[in-house]
Amino acid sequence: MNKEILTLGIESSCDETSVSVVKNGREVLSNVVDTQIPIHEKYGGVVPEIASRNHIEAISRVMKKALKDANVTLGDIDAITPTYGPGLVGALLVGLSYAKALSYAVNKPLVGVNHIQGHIAANYITYKELEPPFICVMMSGGNTQIVHVKDYTEFEVLRENA
């Protein structure tokens, strides 16, 4: 029998702090999101420095709630998977630094995740039978791409916004 793999995903590329626990890359056990939308509304858009500071305040609380909601401990986690880019540099640094420190403290592997490729991989959660190869239209923020997903980690961008 194969061991179940639990990953702790940490996302902080813009204005939401999100932590999830995912089993075998296909089943979401928890997904906790701390949104900053009300904070940034008065400025008419995301203010990077404010976003970074709010990530610092939220990340530990969000991570603890994600573990609790999934009914697991850090000892149960097999890998810590933070977003490393693209995104707001300061916001990314908060999540990545937290993940690196956590990884070191609990002696778990750290596996960085490209934010755009993460959007593509989310299809595996929605469509559990999905396997590469396939064509995917990816839209996130200012990024729009048509991607040929050749394998789980091999992508070819066929077209993108310029």
N, CA and C atoms as a LAMMPS dump frame, in Angstrom:
ITEM: TIMESTEP
0
ITEM: NUMBER OF ATOMS
486
ITEM: BOX BOUNDS ff ff ff
-5.0000000000000000e+02 5.0000000000000000e+02
-5.0000000000000000e+02 5.0000000000000000e+02
-5.0000000000000000e+02 5.0000000000000000e+02
ITEM: ATOMS id mol type element x y z
1 1 1 N 0.839 -1.182 0
2 1 2 C 0 0 0
3 1 3 C 0.886 1.249 0
4 2 1 N 0.569 2.203 -0.864
5 2 2 C 1.335 3.436 -0.956
6 2 3 C 0.995 4.371 0.193
7 3 1 N 2.033 5.062 0.67
8 3 2 C 1.836 6.041 1.729
9 3 3 C 1.139 7.275 1.17
10 4 1 N 0.22 7.812 1.925
11 4 2 C -0.413 9.066 1.535
12 4 3 C 0.574 10.197 1.757
13 5 1 N 0.627 11.138 0.824
14 5 2 C 1.519 12.29 0.906
15 5 3 C 0.691 13.518 1.265
16 6 1 N 1.055 14.165 2.35
17 6 2 C 0.384 15.394 2.77
18 6 3 C 1.318 16.573 2.543
19 7 1 N 0.82 17.578 1.814
20 7 2 C 1.603 18.787 1.6
21 7 3 C 0.914 19.963 2.279
22 8 1 N 1.74 20.874 2.759
23 8 2 C 1.26 22.109 3.359
24 8 3 C 1.592 23.217 2.37
25 9 1 N 0.576 23.709 1.671
26 9 2 C 0.779 24.761 0.683
27 9 3 C 0.629 26.13 1.309
28 10 1 N 1.562 27.028 0.971
29 10 2 C 1.538 28.389 1.499
30 10 3 C 1.539 29.355 0.318
31 11 1 N 0.505 30.207 0.231
32 11 2 C 0.352 31.13 -0.887
33 11 3 C 0.266 32.551 -0.364
34 12 1 N 1.19 33.408 -0.838
35 12 2 C 1.206 34.804 -0.398
36 12 3 C 1.675 35.717 -1.525
37 13 1 N 1.287 35.421 -2.75
38 13 2 C 1.831 36.156 -3.895
39 13 3 C 1.245 37.552 -4.084
40 14 1 N 0.105 37.848 -3.465
41 14 2 C -0.491 39.176 -3.635
42 14 3 C -1.083 39.651 -2.309
43 15 1 N -2.412 39.647 -2.201
44 15 2 C -3.053 40.253 -1.029
45 15 3 C -3.878 39.278 -0.209
46 16 1 N -3.708 37.999 -0.432
47 16 2 C -4.387 37.015 0.403
48 16 3 C -3.365 36.016 0.93
49 17 1 N -3.452 35.744 2.22
50 17 2 C -2.616 34.733 2.839
51 17 3 C -3.427 33.453 2.863
52 18 1 N -2.902 32.417 2.228
53 18 2 C -3.646 31.166 2.153
54 18 3 C -2.732 29.999 2.483
55 19 1 N -3.262 29.083 3.271
56 19 2 C -2.541 27.856 3.602
57 19 3 C -3.521 26.698 3.444
58 20 1 N -3.038 25.632 2.822
59 20 2 C -3.887 24.468 2.627
60 20 3 C -3.116 23.194 2.945
61 21 1 N -3.868 22.167 3.26
62 21 2 C -3.307 20.828 3.401
63 21 3 C -3.948 19.999 2.301
64 22 1 N -3.086 19.365 1.489
65 22 2 C -3.569 18.584 0.35
66 22 3 C -3.013 17.17 0.448
67 23 1 N -3.894 16.205 0.212
68 23 2 C -3.497 14.796 0.246
69 23 3 C -3.29 14.293 -1.177
70 24 1 N -2.113 13.736 -1.407
71 24 2 C -1.762 13.106 -2.688
72 24 3 C -1.959 14.027 -3.889
73 25 1 N -1.847 15.322 -3.677
74 25 2 C -1.938 16.275 -4.76
75 25 3 C -3.31 16.415 -5.391
76 26 1 N -4.317 15.76 -4.837
77 26 2 C -5.635 15.76 -5.471
78 26 3 C -6.796 16.031 -4.513
79 27 1 N -6.573 15.913 -3.225
80 27 2 C -7.678 16.078 -2.272
81 27 3 C -7.343 17.162 -1.248
82 28 1 N -8.147 18.226 -1.232
83 28 2 C -7.938 19.336 -0.312
84 28 3 C -8.564 18.984 1.032
85 29 1 N -7.724 18.889 2.054
86 29 2 C -8.218 18.609 3.404
87 29 3 C -8.582 19.895 4.132
88 30 1 N -7.907 20.988 3.782
89 30 2 C -8.245 22.298 4.339
90 30 3 C -7.712 23.375 3.407
91 31 1 N -8.369 24.521 3.448
92 31 2 C -7.927 25.676 2.68
93 31 3 C -8.398 26.914 3.424
94 32 1 N -7.466 27.586 4.068
95 32 2 C -7.791 28.753 4.875
96 32 3 C -7.236 29.989 4.171
97 33 1 N -8.101 30.976 3.965
98 33 2 C -7.716 32.195 3.259
99 33 3 C -8.008 33.393 4.152
100 34 1 N -6.991 34.225 4.343
101 34 2 C -7.156 35.494 5.045
102 34 3 C -7.078 36.585 3.982
103 35 1 N -8.207 37.208 3.691
104 35 2 C -8.237 38.203 2.624
105 35 3 C -7.944 39.599 3.156
106 36 1 N -7.325 40.395 2.294
107 36 2 C -7.019 41.778 2.628
108 36 3 C -7.862 42.758 1.807
109 37 1 N -8.851 42.266 1.109
110 37 2 C -9.645 43.121 0.223
111 37 3 C -10.171 44.373 0.938
112 38 1 N -10.776 44.243 2.127
113 38 2 C -11.293 45.461 2.786
114 38 3 C -10.191 46.484 3.106
115 39 1 N -9 46 3.382
116 39 2 C -7.889 46.903 3.718
117 39 3 C -7.48 47.725 2.501
118 40 1 N -7.414 47.087 1.329
119 40 2 C -6.91 47.741 0.122
120 40 3 C -7.985 48.521 -0.635
121 41 1 N -9.26 48.275 -0.354
122 41 2 C -10.349 48.96 -1.066
123 41 3 C -10.218 50.47 -1.001
124 42 1 N -9.836 50.993 0.152
125 42 2 C -9.768 52.451 0.302
126 42 3 C -8.669 53.087 -0.545
127 43 1 N -7.722 52.257 -1.035
128 43 2 C -6.636 52.76 -1.88
129 43 3 C -6.901 52.534 -3.366
130 44 1 N -7.968 51.822 -3.685
131 44 2 C -8.3 51.567 -5.077
132 44 3 C -7.467 50.456 -5.702
133 45 1 N -6.78 49.701 -4.904
134 45 2 C -5.964 48.598 -5.406
135 45 3 C -4.994 48.136 -4.325
136 46 1 N -4.266 47.088 -4.634
137 46 2 C -3.348 46.499 -3.66
138 46 3 C -2.121 47.391 -3.477
139 47 1 N -1.804 47.694 -2.231
140 47 2 C -0.591 48.433 -1.88
141 47 3 C 0.419 47.394 -1.399
142 48 1 N 1.497 47.166 -2.159
143 48 2 C 2.427 46.072 -1.838
144 48 3 C 2.965 46.068 -0.414
145 49 1 N 3.363 47.198 0.112
146 49 2 C 3.922 47.245 1.469
147 49 3 C 2.874 46.866 2.517
148 50 1 N 1.664 47.332 2.339
149 50 2 C 0.577 46.979 3.262
150 50 3 C 0.276 45.482 3.162
151 51 1 N 0.271 44.966 1.942
152 51 2 C 0.029 43.527 1.752
153 51 3 C 1.082 42.701 2.502
154 52 1 N 2.343 43.069 2.354
155 52 2 C 3.425 42.33 3.017
156 52 3 C 3.256 42.335 4.53
157 53 1 N 2.972 43.488 5.08
158 53 2 C 2.8 43.602 6.54
159 53 3 C 1.625 42.755 7.031
160 54 1 N 0.555 42.726 6.263
161 54 2 C -0.6 41.924 6.661
162 54 3 C -0.323 40.43 6.547
163 55 1 N 0.493 40.029 5.581
164 55 2 C 0.895 38.618 5.498
165 55 3 C 1.649 38.216 6.765
166 56 1 N 2.539 39.095 7.227
167 56 2 C 3.321 38.815 8.441
168 56 3 C 2.387 38.583 9.625
169 57 1 N 1.357 39.417 9.737
170 57 2 C 0.415 39.298 10.846
171 57 3 C -0.463 38.053 10.755
172 58 1 N -0.756 37.597 9.542
173 58 2 C -1.74 36.528 9.356
174 58 3 C -1.159 35.13 9.225
175 59 1 N 0.063 34.995 8.733
176 59 2 C 0.529 33.697 8.241
177 59 3 C 0.552 32.587 9.297
178 60 1 N 1.012 32.878 10.478
179 60 2 C 1.082 31.846 11.512
180 60 3 C -0.321 31.39 11.925
181 61 1 N -1.21 32.343 12.111
182 61 2 C -2.598 32.026 12.488
183 61 3 C -3.286 31.199 11.398
184 62 1 N -3.087 31.575 10.143
185 62 2 C -3.713 30.866 9.019
186 62 3 C -3.167 29.444 8.926
187 63 1 N -1.847 29.283 9.101
188 63 2 C -1.238 27.955 9.04
189 63 3 C -1.788 27.056 10.148
190 64 1 N -1.878 27.565 11.356
191 64 2 C -2.39 26.763 12.471
192 64 3 C -3.84 26.343 12.234
193 65 1 N -4.647 27.249 11.682
194 65 2 C -6.047 26.913 11.391
195 65 3 C -6.135 25.865 10.275
196 66 1 N -5.288 25.957 9.275
197 66 2 C -5.303 24.97 8.182
198 66 3 C -4.977 23.578 8.712
199 67 1 N -3.991 23.485 9.598
200 67 2 C -3.657 22.191 10.199
201 67 3 C -4.819 21.665 11.032
202 68 1 N -5.408 22.551 11.832
203 68 2 C -6.541 22.143 12.68
204 68 3 C -7.719 21.688 11.835
205 69 1 N -8.056 22.458 10.791
206 69 2 C -9.188 22.104 9.933
207 69 3 C -8.976 20.764 9.229
208 70 1 N -7.712 20.446 8.903
209 70 2 C -7.4 19.175 8.238
210 70 3 C -7.25 18.037 9.235
211 71 1 N -7.265 18.381 10.53
212 71 2 C -7.089 17.389 11.593
213 71 3 C -5.744 16.667 11.486
214 72 1 N -4.687 17.464 11.238
215 72 2 C -3.326 16.931 11.162
216 72 3 C -2.391 17.825 11.971
217 73 1 N -1.185 17.33 12.187
218 73 2 C -0.146 18.11 12.853
219 73 3 C 0.988 18.35 11.873
220 74 1 N 1.91 19.215 12.232
221 74 2 C 3.087 19.42 11.384
222 74 3 C 3.872 18.122 11.213
223 75 1 N 3.828 17.255 12.211
224 75 2 C 4.511 15.966 12.104
225 75 3 C 3.927 15.072 11.029
226 76 1 N 2.659 15.269 10.69
227 76 2 C 2.01 14.476 9.643
228 76 3 C 2.36 14.964 8.238
229 77 1 N 2.807 16.206 8.131
230 77 2 C 3.086 16.826 6.83
231 77 3 C 4.367 16.239 6.238
232 78 1 N 4.33 15.955 4.936
233 78 2 C 5.488 15.386 4.236
234 78 3 C 6.332 16.429 3.533
235 79 1 N 5.734 17.529 3.103
236 79 2 C 6.481 18.585 2.415
237 79 3 C 5.778 19.916 2.594
238 80 1 N 6.57 20.974 2.601
239 80 2 C 6.049 22.333 2.703
240 80 3 C 6.263 22.987 1.344
241 81 1 N 5.171 23.529 0.777
242 81 2 C 5.199 23.952 -0.62
243 81 3 C 4.736 25.402 -0.782
244 82 1 N 5.66 26.364 -0.624
245 82 2 C 5.289 27.771 -0.771
246 82 3 C 5.349 28.239 -2.225
247 83 1 N 4.571 29.26 -2.527
248 83 2 C 4.678 29.946 -3.811
249 83 3 C 5.959 30.763 -3.798
250 84 1 N 6.766 30.654 -4.884
251 84 2 C 7.999 31.445 -4.974
252 84 3 C 7.907 32.542 -6.033
253 85 1 N 6.837 32.568 -6.817
254 85 2 C 6.672 33.618 -7.821
255 85 3 C 5.798 33.118 -8.936
256 86 1 N 5.362 33.952 -9.818
257 86 2 C 5.473 35.41 -9.765
258 86 3 C 4.481 36.009 -8.762
259 87 1 N 4.712 37.282 -8.472
260 87 2 C 3.854 37.985 -7.531
261 87 3 C 4.549 39.21 -6.982
262 88 1 N 3.983 39.795 -5.946
263 88 2 C 4.588 40.95 -5.283
264 88 3 C 5.777 40.47 -4.462
265 89 1 N 6.935 41.053 -4.696
266 89 2 C 8.174 40.567 -4.087
267 89 3 C 8.077 40.499 -2.564
268 90 1 N 7.638 41.565 -1.922
269 90 2 C 7.555 41.575 -0.463
270 90 3 C 6.591 40.534 0.075
271 91 1 N 5.458 40.405 -0.584
272 91 2 C 4.459 39.424 -0.164
273 91 3 C 4.996 38.003 -0.322
274 92 1 N 5.647 37.748 -1.445
275 92 2 C 6.243 36.427 -1.67
276 92 3 C 7.314 36.121 -0.62
277 93 1 N 8.114 37.124 -0.283
278 93 2 C 9.181 36.912 0.706
279 93 3 C 8.633 36.506 2.065
280 94 1 N 7.485 37.044 2.437
281 94 2 C 6.89 36.669 3.721
282 94 3 C 6.551 35.181 3.726
283 95 1 N 5.804 34.725 2.725
284 95 2 C 5.409 33.32 2.665
285 95 3 C 6.591 32.391 2.499
286 96 1 N 7.522 32.755 1.635
287 96 2 C 8.689 31.911 1.386
288 96 3 C 9.591 31.838 2.617
289 97 1 N 9.807 32.952 3.267
290 97 2 C 10.651 32.962 4.483
291 97 3 C 10.009 32.147 5.597
292 98 1 N 8.708 32.304 5.758
293 98 2 C 7.99 31.531 6.774
294 98 3 C 8.119 30.039 6.472
295 99 1 N 7.909 29.676 5.206
296 99 2 C 7.982 28.271 4.798
297 99 3 C 9.384 27.701 4.993
298 100 1 N 10.395 28.489 4.671
299 100 2 C 11.786 28.026 4.852
300 100 3 C 12.082 27.788 6.323
301 101 1 N 11.691 28.712 7.171
302 101 2 C 11.929 28.556 8.605
303 101 3 C 11.166 27.354 9.151
304 102 1 N 9.924 27.194 8.725
305 102 2 C 9.101 26.07 9.168
306 102 3 C 9.715 24.749 8.697
307 103 1 N 10.124 24.711 7.461
308 103 2 C 10.754 23.522 6.888
309 103 3 C 11.988 23.119 7.69
310 104 1 N 12.799 24.098 8.01
311 104 2 C 14.018 23.841 8.786
312 104 3 C 13.666 23.375 10.201
313 105 1 N 12.703 24.05 10.826
314 105 2 C 12.345 23.753 12.216
315 105 3 C 11.77 22.351 12.386
316 106 1 N 10.996 21.876 11.388
317 106 2 C 10.351 20.567 11.531
318 106 3 C 10.997 19.494 10.647
319 107 1 N 12.115 19.876 10.007
320 107 2 C 12.896 18.951 9.18
321 107 3 C 12.043 18.274 8.093
322 108 1 N 11.332 19.122 7.335
323 108 2 C 10.507 18.648 6.218
324 108 3 C 11.04 19.279 4.94
325 109 1 N 10.936 18.579 3.817
326 109 2 C 11.408 19.164 2.558
327 109 3 C 10.609 20.396 2.158
328 110 1 N 11.317 21.325 1.521
329 110 2 C 10.719 22.554 1.007
330 110 3 C 10.689 22.432 -0.516
331 111 1 N 9.508 22.57 -1.1
332 111 2 C 9.349 22.456 -2.554
333 111 3 C 8.636 23.71 -3.038
334 112 1 N 9.365 24.61 -3.675
335 112 2 C 8.783 25.842 -4.182
336 112 3 C 7.823 25.571 -5.325
337 113 1 N 6.77 26.393 -5.393
338 113 2 C 5.743 26.238 -6.418
339 113 3 C 5.615 27.543 -7.208
340 114 1 N 5.666 27.424 -8.528
341 114 2 C 5.413 28.564 -9.394
342 114 3 C 3.915 28.861 -9.35
343 115 1 N 3.575 30.105 -9.098
344 115 2 C 2.172 30.494 -8.937
345 115 3 C 1.332 30.136 -10.168
346 116 1 N 1.856 30.386 -11.342
347 116 2 C 1.12 30.103 -12.578
348 116 3 C 0.933 28.596 -12.748
349 117 1 N 1.987 27.831 -12.524
350 117 2 C 1.874 26.377 -12.624
351 117 3 C 0.936 25.819 -11.556
352 118 1 N 0.845 26.495 -10.425
353 118 2 C -0.098 26.096 -9.383
354 118 3 C -1.542 26.217 -9.853
355 119 1 N -1.824 27.287 -10.614
356 119 2 C -3.169 27.417 -11.178
357 119 3 C -3.478 26.245 -12.102
358 120 1 N -2.506 25.857 -12.906
359 120 2 C -2.706 24.723 -13.815
360 120 3 C -2.916 23.442 -13.01
361 121 1 N -2.103 23.235 -11.974
362 121 2 C -2.204 22.024 -11.161
363 121 3 C -3.523 21.943 -10.401
364 122 1 N -4.172 23.084 -10.157
365 122 2 C -5.47 23.069 -9.465
366 122 3 C -6.5 22.247 -10.223
367 123 1 N -6.301 22.08 -11.521
368 123 2 C -7.207 21.243 -12.31
369 123 3 C -7.214 19.8 -11.818
370 124 1 N -6.102 19.343 -11.255
371 124 2 C -6.036 17.96 -10.76
372 124 3 C -6.935 17.765 -9.54
373 125 1 N -7.214 18.838 -8.83
374 125 2 C -8.106 18.765 -7.671
375 125 3 C -9.561 18.705 -8.134
376 126 1 N -9.886 19.513 -9.125
377 126 2 C -11.25 19.551 -9.646
378 126 3 C -11.578 18.319 -10.473
379 127 1 N -10.615 17.896 -11.286
380 127 2 C -10.806 16.762 -12.2
381 127 3 C -9.827 15.66 -11.809
382 128 1 N -10.221 14.839 -10.862
383 128 2 C -9.323 13.847 -10.265
384 128 3 C -8.779 12.836 -11.268
385 129 1 N -9.492 12.612 -12.373
386 129 2 C -9.037 11.65 -13.387
387 129 3 C -8.091 12.3 -14.405
388 130 1 N -7.927 13.617 -14.357
389 130 2 C -7.117 14.339 -15.343
390 130 3 C -5.647 13.943 -15.257
391 131 1 N -5.074 13.658 -16.415
392 131 2 C -3.644 13.361 -16.522
393 131 3 C -3.108 14.043 -17.767
394 132 1 N -1.851 14.488 -17.73
395 132 2 C -1.262 15.064 -18.941
396 132 3 C -1.141 13.99 -20.02
397 133 1 N -1.096 14.399 -21.258
398 133 2 C -1.043 15.773 -21.767
399 133 3 C -2.435 16.366 -21.961
400 134 1 N -2.502 17.71 -21.873
401 134 2 C -3.731 18.438 -22.17
402 134 3 C -3.384 19.899 -22.447
403 135 1 N -4.347 20.626 -23.005
404 135 2 C -4.199 22.055 -23.262
405 135 3 C -4.977 22.79 -22.179
406 136 1 N -4.403 23.867 -21.682
407 136 2 C -5.018 24.61 -20.583
408 136 3 C -4.984 26.104 -20.899
409 137 1 N -6.083 26.792 -20.618
410 137 2 C -6.11 28.243 -20.677
411 137 3 C -5.962 28.734 -19.247
412 138 1 N -4.913 29.514 -18.986
413 138 2 C -4.607 29.973 -17.638
414 138 3 C -4.756 31.491 -17.596
415 139 1 N -5.575 31.983 -16.644
416 139 2 C -5.757 33.42 -16.469
417 139 3 C -5.628 33.748 -14.991
418 140 1 N -4.669 34.615 -14.664
419 140 2 C -4.462 35.017 -13.276
420 140 3 C -3.868 36.414 -13.262
421 141 1 N -4.569 37.345 -12.678
422 141 2 C -4.068 38.718 -12.646
423 141 3 C -3.803 39.209 -14.056
424 142 1 N -2.594 39.66 -14.309
425 142 2 C -2.221 40.141 -15.637
426 142 3 C -1.672 39.062 -16.533
427 143 1 N -1.749 37.812 -16.107
428 143 2 C -1.2 36.706 -16.897
429 143 3 C -2.312 35.922 -17.57
430 144 1 N -2.224 35.807 -18.892
431 144 2 C -3.138 34.962 -19.653
432 144 3 C -2.28 34.127 -20.597
433 145 1 N -2.434 32.822 -20.543
434 145 2 C -1.63 31.93 -21.362
435 145 3 C -2.459 30.745 -21.852
436 146 1 N -2.092 30.25 -23.024
437 146 2 C -2.567 28.95 -23.489
438 146 3 C -1.36 28.033 -23.356
439 147 1 N -1.508 26.989 -22.549
440 147 2 C -0.381 26.146 -22.175
441 147 3 C -0.619 24.7 -22.589
442 148 1 N 0.386 24.118 -23.199
443 148 2 C 0.368 22.678 -23.471
444 148 3 C 1.031 22.018 -22.26
445 149 1 N 0.253 21.308 -21.485
446 149 2 C 0.77 20.594 -20.324
447 149 3 C 1.215 19.226 -20.826
448 150 1 N 2.521 19.067 -20.998
449 150 2 C 3.064 17.838 -21.576
450 150 3 C 3.176 16.731 -20.538
451 151 1 N 3.534 17.118 -19.332
452 151 2 C 3.651 16.184 -18.216
453 151 3 C 3.41 16.994 -16.944
454 152 1 N 3.443 16.368 -15.797
455 152 2 C 3.133 17.066 -14.552
456 152 3 C 4.06 18.247 -14.286
457 153 1 N 5.28 18.21 -14.771
458 153 2 C 6.219 19.316 -14.552
459 153 3 C 6.791 19.866 -15.857
460 154 1 N 6.194 19.535 -16.975
461 154 2 C 6.685 20.009 -18.271
462 154 3 C 5.578 20.757 -18.986
463 155 1 N 5.843 22.059 -19.258
464 155 2 C 4.842 22.952 -19.834
465 155 3 C 5.429 23.668 -21.05
466 156 1 N 4.583 23.917 -22.029
467 156 2 C 4.966 24.739 -23.174
468 156 3 C 3.898 25.816 -23.346
469 157 1 N 4.33 27.076 -23.231
470 157 2 C 3.407 28.185 -23.426
471 157 3 C 3.235 28.379 -24.926
472 158 1 N 2.01 28.149 -25.411
473 158 2 C 1.727 28.279 -26.834
474 158 3 C 1.436 29.72 -27.231
475 159 1 N 0.707 30.442 -26.378
476 159 2 C 0.378 31.846 -26.604
477 159 3 C 0.252 32.511 -25.243
478 160 1 N 0.592 33.817 -25.199
479 160 2 C 0.401 34.572 -23.969
480 160 3 C 0.176 36.037 -24.294
481 161 1 N -0.4 36.747 -23.316
482 161 2 C -0.612 38.177 -23.525
483 161 3 C 0.747 38.867 -23.54
484 162 1 N 0.846 39.89 -24.33
485 162 2 C 2.148 40.575 -24.467
486 162 3 C 2.129 41.937 -23.824
